[in-house]
Amino acid sequence: NAPSWYDEAYRALAEKGMRVLALAFKIAHVRSDSDAMSMPREECEVGLHFAGFVAFACKTRTDSPMVIGALLDSAHAVHMLTGDAPLTALHVAHEVRICDPAKPELVLVADSSGDGGTKVRWVRALGASQATVESFEASKLPQLSRKYELMTTDAAIEAAAELDDEVWSHMDCFRVFARMSPSGKAKVIRMLQERNQRRVLMCGDGGNDCGALKQADIGLALLSGYGDVNTSSDETPKDGTAKKAEESLNEQAKAIANKTMEAAKLQKQLLQAKQKELQALQQQWMKEEIDAAAARGEELGVMGHVRIVKASLGRMHRELMEERKRLHALYGNVYDKKDTVAKLTAEVGNSDNDLPMVRPGDASVAAPFTSRSPSVRNIVDLIRQGRCTLLSALQQQQIMMLESLISAYVLSALSLEGARSSERQMIASSWLLMIAQLAFSYASPIQQMHPQRPLRSLFNPAIFFSMFGQAVLHLIAMKVAVDMSREEMGPDKLAEVVEFHRRERLREMKEAASESAMEEGDYMAAAMAMWTTPFLPNLLNTSVFLVETSQCIAVLLVNYKGRPWMKGITENHPLFLSVFACVAGCAAMAWGAFPELNALIHLEPFPNDAFRWKVMGLVTTSLLGTFLWDRLCVAIFAPKIFKAMLDEVKSMRLNDALPALKSLGKVVIVLAVLGSGNIIYAIIGYFVYKRFSDAQQKQQQ
């Protein structure tokens, strides 16, 4: 006996995003509850009397529209897979900007035809009209999706697939999938992967999402139990356009970080005050216990006093834990807006803001990632960090292959001439390059997802041919360095070097000293034995060392990916400083700016300026030539990526390089102060820098 306004009322509630339950009842004429429980379902669920609707409003997280806007702005497709009713799902999709409000919505419905078959058609999603807008044809889905926002249900998509299996090849045309079963969600994702060649990131918070989370390339579980945390409408940015969505998201992240610091500081202060209060009360508690024992006529003794002290400490600890829990309940929610710390303090004693219990569920077990915050912003973090990790691994592979090739050629070239590298040179270059390699660990993503995807394979033509060309340029430069050094030295000098290294006595002395030190477990002595190994400096070794070091630097510099996916080399200060130090060191050693240093690492002075300029020309070829070749390969085989990199270069300003230059200036000043040998300058410089750092930190706060 549903009333005439039943459908209209349900639709009005559902179109507002409500979860609607219809309640009905039936009077069962039975003798006992057990008789009622034994009634079959078919008998219970007929002849019901409509009682009313129960409508639940589930607020969306404040930053969800910004996250969706940021994803759309970076050329990611966003779809909704939900078990909710179509109208409810559509309202939420509009609220979080998954659906374009400028496009009308169509929903796919499956009706039973008179001959026992199924008819699939498109109807308006909003409004009471069930008239057919478009007939269903799988081949027309791409064209239809450009005009409408398309929705479907699990039953409708299965019915459509029975008529035309091609529909599974157009899953990316649907914007909202409603009334989806757990297996239906997983199947949609599998079709996106297999038929559309898409890489899918799935977000879910319940057991119904486990299959989809496992099927997706990336699964992100959302913890349930946060209630209405992060749902305040006053946090929504005034200008929430897709163009500024990620910028607004970054600003909100900074605001949340500041709130977290502020709340943690306030909690610490209040907890310390409570601890002092409890410490004062502890003496009173102990006195009360002692007086009570005396009133009972008990003899306490030493163990009795120990028991009282232990009991008072336990009581203080319990009350301190309760206070910590209360403060966390008051100040733990940093997502919703609170104007000032004074307002936070005024809320002490109000238990209405207790944070709900948050529990990991089945989704956390199924997904490789779990968000601990009441927000989907971790989607953006995963994409940013994933791109940075991908590029870091890719460039490390490039660097390893090219440096291995360079080292192998150097060892072969020197061995063929009867020469070798100095232990001191290998130690010095290893230190410098190790610092530069460690600087790669400081690579971090930029705070903006670029629409252009990065390269992801060594066998991409842009990377493969770039590495091939770099290897050829490096080997040609090294061969030229070996040939001109051999020609400059002449056969007599080369023979002298060969004879020097053939002396078995020196090698035996080195091995004996090293073995003796290692047997005693003295690794410092072993290192000193290696450092003091006799070596005859020669022009061939010096030229090869400088060219090899410059080539290793070039490999790091050229193959560092940088923007638009990760911070550029000027933003990665450790890498910038280490590369600058290596380049400056090579130039200084080539010109003999520090003769003592050259002698320390067994470098022979160049015979004349002409030879020096030839070596520096090879160094420049290794640096500049490989850089130009790499960018040329990217421009030819990956023009979109080259354009994105070029746009980043065009957008750079002098101010963008100032932080790196400031860091370089600090390093130079520190080295100058230390080089002066005056400890007073060092102390003064330390205090000046500390005051400057404190002032900068206060200004940022």
Residue pairs with C-beta under 8 A, 6 or more apart in sequence:
1 48
1 49
1 50
2 50
3 50
6 22
6 50
7 128
8 128
9 53
10 20
10 22
10 53
11 87
11 128
13 20
13 53
13 55
14 20
14 85
14 87
14 88
14 91
15 87
15 90
15 91
15 126
16 91
17 57
17 58
17 88
17 91
17 92
17 95
18 55
18 56
18 57
18 88
19 55
19 56
19 57
19 58
19 84
19 85
19 88
20 53
20 54
20 55
20 56
20 85
20 88
21 53
21 54
21 55
21 56
22 50
22 53
23 50
23 51
23 52
23 53
23 54
24 48
24 49
24 50
24 51
25 48
25 49
25 51
26 44
26 47
26 48
26 49
28 36
28 39
28 44
30 36
30 39
59 228
59 231
60 92
60 95
60 96
60 231
61 230
61 231
61 374
61 375
61 376
62 230
62 231
62 232
62 233
62 235
62 236
62 335
62 336
63 230
63 235
63 249
63 252
63 375
63 376
63 377
64 96
64 375
64 376
65 95
65 96
65 97
65 236
65 240
65 245
66 237
66 240
66 245
66 246
66 248
66 249
66 252
66 377
67 245
67 249
67 375
67 376
67 377
67 379
67 380
68 78
68 96
68 97
68 98
68 245
69 97
69 240
69 241
69 242
69 245
69 246
70 242
70 245
70 246
70 249
70 380
70 449
71 78
71 379
71 380
71 383
71 449
72 78
72 97
72 242
72 245
73 242
73 243
73 245
73 246
73 449
73 451
74 246
74 383
74 448
74 449
74 450
74 451
75 451
75 452
76 383
76 449
77 172
77 198
78 98
79 98
79 172
79 174
79 175
79 176
79 177
80 89
80 92
80 93
80 98
80 175
80 176
80 177
80 178
81 177
81 180
81 185
81 188
81 189
81 202
81 212
82 89
82 92
82 176
82 177
82 178
82 180
83 178
83 179
83 180
83 181
83 208
84 92
84 178
84 179
85 178
85 179
86 107
86 125
86 151
86 153
86 176
86 178
86 179
87 125
87 126
88 178
89 151
89 176
89 178
90 99
90 105
90 125
90 126
90 151
90 176
90 178
92 98
93 99
93 149
93 175
93 176
94 101
97 240
97 242
98 175
98 176
99 105
99 149
99 175
99 176
100 149
103 147
103 148
103 149
104 124
104 148
104 149
105 124
105 125
105 126
105 148
105 149
105 150
105 151
106 122
106 123
106 124
106 125
106 133
106 134
106 144
106 148
106 149
106 150
106 151
107 122
107 123
107 124
107 125
107 150
107 151
107 152
107 153
107 156
108 120
108 121
108 122
108 136
108 150
108 151
108 152
108 153
108 156
108 157
108 160
109 120
109 121
109 122
109 123
109 130
109 153
109 156
110 118
110 119
110 120
110 155
110 156
110 159
110 160
111 118
111 119
111 120
111 121
112 118
112 119
113 119
118 159
118 162
118 163
120 136
120 156
120 159
120 160
120 163
121 132
121 133
121 134
121 135
121 136
122 132
122 133
122 134
122 135
122 136
122 144
122 148
122 150
123 129
123 130
123 131
123 132
123 133
124 131
124 133
125 151
134 140
134 144
136 160
136 163
136 164
137 164
138 160
138 164
138 166
138 167
138 169
138 170
139 166
141 150
141 167
141 170
141 173
142 170
142 173
144 150
144 173
145 170
145 173
145 174
145 175
149 175
149 176
150 173
150 174
150 175
150 176
151 174
151 175
151 176
151 177
151 178
152 160
152 174
152 176
152 177
152 178
153 177
153 178
153 179
153 180
154 177
154 179
154 180
154 181
154 184
155 179
157 167
157 174
157 177
157 184
157 188
158 184
160 167
161 167
161 168
168 191
168 195
169 191
169 195
169 196
170 196
171 188
171 191
171 192
171 195
171 196
172 192
172 196
172 198
177 184
177 185
177 188
180 188
181 208
182 207
182 208
182 209
182 210
182 211
182 212
183 211
185 208
185 209
185 211
185 212
186 211
186 212
186 214
186 215
188 212
189 200
189 202
189 212
189 215
189 216
190 215
192 198
192 200
193 199
193 200
193 215
193 217
199 217
199 218
200 215
200 216
200 217
200 218
201 216
201 217
201 218
201 219
201 220
201 379
201 382
201 383
202 209
202 212
202 213
202 215
202 216
202 218
202 219
202 220
202 367
203 220
203 222
203 376
203 379
204 210
204 212
204 213
204 219
204 220
204 221
204 222
204 363
204 367
205 221
205 222
205 223
205 224
205 361
205 363
206 224
206 361
206 362
206 363
207 361
207 362
207 363
209 221
209 363
209 366
210 362
210 363
210 365
210 366
211 366
212 219
213 219
213 220
213 221
213 363
213 366
213 367
214 366
214 367
218 368
218 369
218 382
218 386
219 366
219 367
219 368
219 369
220 367
220 369
220 370
220 371
220 376
220 378
220 379
220 382
221 360
221 361
221 363
221 364
221 366
221 367
221 369
221 370
221 371
222 363
222 370
222 371
222 376
223 358
223 359
223 360
223 361
223 364
223 370
223 371
223 372
223 374
224 358
224 359
224 361
225 356
225 357
225 358
225 359
226 355
226 356
226 358
226 374
227 355
227 356
229 333
229 335
229 336
229 355
229 356
229 374
230 335
230 336
230 373
230 374
230 375
231 336
232 335
232 336
232 337
234 337
235 252
235 335
235 336
235 337
237 244
237 248
237 251
237 252
239 248
240 248
246 380
246 447
246 448
246 449
247 448
249 377
249 380
250 447
250 448
253 377
256 334
256 335
259 334
259 338
260 334
262 341
263 331
263 332
263 334
263 344
266 331
266 341
266 344
266 345
267 324
267 327
267 328
267 331
270 323
270 327
270 348
271 320
271 323
271 324
271 327
274 319
274 320
274 323
275 320
278 316
278 319
278 320
279 316
281 316
282 312
282 313
282 316
285 312
285 315
286 308
286 309
286 312
289 308
289 311
289 312
290 300
290 305
290 308
293 300
293 304
293 308
298 304
300 308
326 351
328 355
329 351
329 353
329 354
329 355
330 344
330 347
330 348
330 350
330 353
331 344
332 355
333 353
333 355
335 373
335 374
335 375
338 344
347 353
360 370
363 370
364 370
369 378
369 382
371 378
380 449
383 449
384 445
384 446
384 447
384 449
385 445
387 445
387 449
387 454
387 565
387 566
388 443
388 444
388 445
388 565
388 566
390 454
390 456
391 443
391 454
391 561
391 565
391 566
392 440
392 443
392 566
394 455
394 456
394 457
394 458
394 463
394 561
395 440
395 559
395 560
395 561
396 440
397 458
398 458
398 463
398 467
398 555
398 559
399 437
399 555
399 556
399 559
401 467
402 467
402 470
402 471
402 474
402 555
402 559
403 552
403 555
405 471
405 474
405 475
406 474
406 475
406 478
406 548
406 551
406 552
406 555
407 548
409 475
409 478
410 421
410 478
410 544
410 548
411 421
413 478
413 479
413 482
413 544
414 420
414 421
414 540
414 541
414 544
417 482
417 486
417 494
417 497
417 498
417 540
418 494
418 497
418 498
418 501
418 502
419 494
419 497
419 498
419 501
419 538
419 540
419 541
420 501
420 541
421 541
421 544
421 545
422 535
422 537
422 541
422 545
422 601
422 602
423 530
423 531
423 533
423 535
424 531
424 535
424 600
424 601
424 602
425 541
425 545
425 601
425 602
425 603
427 530
427 531
428 601
429 545
429 548
429 549
429 552
432 549
432 578
432 581
432 582
432 585
433 549
433 552
433 553
433 556
433 582
435 574
435 578
435 581
436 553
436 556
436 575
436 578
436 579
436 582
437 556
438 574
439 572
439 574
439 575
439 577
439 578
440 560
440 575
442 572
442 573
442 574
442 575
443 566
443 567
443 572
443 575
444 566
444 567
444 572
445 565
445 566
445 567
446 563
446 564
446 565
446 566
446 567
448 564
450 564
450 565
450 644
452 564
452 640
452 641
452 643
452 644
454 561
454 565
454 641
455 462
455 463
455 638
455 641
457 463
458 464
458 467
460 637
460 638
461 633
461 637
462 633
462 634
462 636
462 637
462 638
462 641
463 633
465 633
465 637
466 629
466 630
466 633
466 634
469 626
469 629
469 630
469 633
470 554
470 555
470 558
470 626
470 629
470 630
473 621
473 622
473 625
473 626
473 629
474 551
474 554
474 555
474 622
474 626
477 547
477 551
477 618
477 621
477 622
478 544
478 547
478 548
478 551
480 618
481 543
481 544
481 547
481 615
481 618
482 540
482 543
482 544
484 543
484 611
484 614
485 539
485 540
485 542
485 543
485 544
486 494
486 540
488 539
488 607
488 611
489 497
489 538
489 539
489 540
493 538
493 539
494 540
496 536
497 536
497 538
497 540
500 536
501 536
506 533
506 534
510 529
510 530
510 533
513 529
514 526
514 529
514 530
517 523
517 525
517 526
517 528
517 529
518 526
535 602
537 599
537 602
537 603
537 604
538 604
539 604
539 606
539 607
541 602
541 604
542 603
542 604
542 606
543 615
545 603
546 586
546 589
546 590
546 615
546 619
547 615
547 618
547 619
547 622
549 582
549 585
549 586
550 582
550 583
550 586
550 618
550 619
550 622
550 623
551 622
552 582
553 579
553 582
553 583
553 586
553 623
554 622
554 623
554 626
554 627
555 626
556 575
556 579
557 569
557 579
557 623
557 627
558 623
558 626
558 627
558 630
559 630
560 569
560 572
560 575
562 568
562 569
562 648
563 645
563 648
564 644
564 645
564 647
564 648
568 648
569 575
569 576
569 579
570 576
570 656
570 657
570 659
570 660
571 656
571 659
571 660
573 659
573 660
573 663
576 660
576 663
576 664
577 663
577 664
577 667
580 664
583 623
586 619
587 616
588 594
588 597
589 597
589 598
589 603
590 606
590 612
590 615
590 616
590 619
591 612
592 598
592 605
592 606
595 605
598 605
606 612
606 615
631 642
631 645
634 641
634 642
634 645
635 642
666 689
669 685
670 685
673 681
673 682
673 685
674 682
